[in-house]
Amino acid sequence: MGDEARSLMLPGAKKVWTVEAENHFDAMTKYYGHMGWGQYTTEHPADYEPYPDEWLRVPQGRRAT
């Protein structure tokens, strides 16, 4: 989860922010707040659905090789 995006980073790139969220809407609301972009909105009801439980079992802090 995210290895492809991490592979695009330059050497020495550092994580500067993390977020925990129950669903996509929660994550994006926090991200918009962090970025100072105002209020996040969505028209997609699925954005309010909880993330799948199996995502909780993915090791955190993995790095691309």
C-alpha positions as CSV (number, residue, x, y, z in Angstrom):
1,M,0.0,0.0,0.0
2,G,1.8,3.0,-1.3
3,D,5.0,1.3,-2.5
4,E,4.4,2.5,-6.1
5,A,4.0,6.1,-4.9
6,R,7.1,5.8,-2.6
7,S,9.2,4.5,-5.6
8,L,8.7,8.0,-7.2
9,M,10.3,9.8,-4.3
10,L,13.8,11.2,-4.5
11,P,16.5,9.7,-2.3
12,G,16.4,11.3,1.1
13,A,12.7,12.0,1.0
14,K,11.1,12.1,4.5
15,K,7.7,11.5,5.8
16,V,6.4,14.8,7.3
17,W,2.8,13.9,8.2
18,T,0.7,10.9,9.0
19,V,-3.0,10.5,9.5
20,E,-5.3,7.8,11.0
21,A,-8.9,7.7,9.6
22,E,-11.9,5.5,9.8
23,N,-12.9,6.1,6.1
24,H,-12.0,8.1,3.0
25,F,-14.1,11.1,4.1
26,D,-12.4,11.2,7.5
27,A,-8.9,11.0,5.9
28,M,-9.6,13.7,3.3
29,T,-11.2,16.0,5.8
30,K,-8.0,15.8,7.9
31,Y,-5.8,16.1,4.9
32,Y,-7.6,19.2,3.7
33,G,-7.2,20.7,7.2
34,H,-3.5,19.9,7.2
35,M,-3.0,21.5,3.9
36,G,-5.2,24.5,4.7
37,W,-7.5,23.9,1.8
38,G,-10.8,24.5,3.6
39,Q,-13.6,22.0,3.9
40,Y,-13.5,18.7,2.0
41,T,-16.8,17.6,0.4
42,T,-17.8,14.5,-1.5
43,E,-20.8,13.3,-3.5
44,H,-19.9,9.7,-3.1
45,P,-21.7,7.8,-0.4
46,A,-19.0,5.1,-0.4
47,D,-16.5,7.7,1.0
48,Y,-18.3,7.4,4.3
49,E,-18.0,3.6,4.5
50,P,-15.4,2.3,7.0
51,Y,-12.0,1.1,5.6
52,P,-11.8,-2.7,5.3
53,D,-10.6,-4.5,8.5
54,E,-7.8,-6.2,6.5
55,W,-6.2,-2.8,5.9
56,L,-5.5,-2.7,9.7
57,R,-3.3,-5.8,9.3
58,V,-1.0,-4.2,6.7
59,P,2.4,-3.5,8.4
60,Q,2.8,0.3,8.8
61,G,6.0,2.1,7.9
62,R,6.9,-0.1,5.0
63,R,9.5,1.3,2.6
64,A,10.0,0.7,-1.1
65,T,13.0,-1.3,-2.0
